[in-house]
Amino acid sequence: MIWETNGGRSSRRESPEAQPKECFLRQPKKTKTEKAKTKKRKKKITEILAKSEPKPGAPEDLQQLLADYYCSRRSVIELEELRLPESCFLQANDLTHSLSSYLKEICPKWAKLRKSHSEKKSVLVLVICSSAVRALELIRSMTAFRGDSKVMKLFAKHIKIQEQVRLLEKRVVHLGVGTPGRIKELVKQGALLLNPLRFLVFDWNWRDQKLRRMMDIPEIRKETCELLEMGILSLCKSESLKLGLF
């Protein structure tokens, strides 16, 4: 404390050392482990899907897929033109079918249809899936349905497109199983004609190791939408082609 005299009057002034000071308490720094605990972890899609009940695909799912894919590329009127009539859809798989049993259900007169098919560069039934490995699994699983029908692998892995073109030109094929990218390329080259096609089946409900369906994969979704516009939508609207979600 300091005493000061001013005109005979005395007053006191607190010395700088005696003035009260603000006191700040430092918070202890959190360790990396503590930060990780307090930070809310975002769930992965695989974790969410693993705990959810499987829901079979429905015709409206395909309609919505087309609408979502083209919404920023087309006008409202053009989007309406992409919408498929309900009559072109077959009964969807309720998750109880094998591929053979599903094909038997949607095509009960297969034996008669197969015998009447003699056009080369075409197939009667086309099954579209996400990969070559999955295509091979599907081909093995349709043994009970196909009988002595000719089946062709329509994917890119280990098979050159020129070989596929040659086989389609050389012999009559009844069933084709493959990926949308390779099928689209064969259609583009004129090696695979779509007019004789009667059934188009999407391997819709199957999930890979990451729990993704085929339409969850951006590249597959893009190739599929582009393939549908290469004459398939027109065939569906004319009711000469039926769509199924397996």
C-alpha angles and dihedrals in degrees: 000000000000125000118212129192119212119172093335092312121114124211135172129232127192112243115238089248092056097050114108115254130211113253122211122195115215115227113226112251116252118242121234089256092054091047090052090052095050095044111090110240116228112229118238120235089242090059092049094047093045090061097041127088114254112253119202119235119258133199090256089061090063092044090052092047091058092045093050094046096050100032093102094039103048140050122247091259092050090050090054089054089056092059112107125222114252090233092070093064122092125210106291123233111267090205093261097092134090113215091258094052092045093051090048090054097049095039108035093160095054096130092057093043092049094052092052094052113098104144117118125217090039145080133210097216125033121190115194121200140162104258148009091252091054091046091057090050091052093048090053091047095054096060094109091054104040100052107174094344117132114251125194131200109230105187135102103236111110091340122099116220090231089062092051091049090052093050093048090051094046105048145023113260124193104184132033126191122184153101125303094239096059094038090052091052093050090051090048091053092048091243093118118046117205102197095082091049112115105172130032114187125189119207085226107156103042116106128204127222090285089052092247121146117219092260091052089068109087096214093048091047091051094047092047095052091048091048091052090057092054093084102299095101090051092051090050092052090050087052094232090114128052126203126216133187109212 
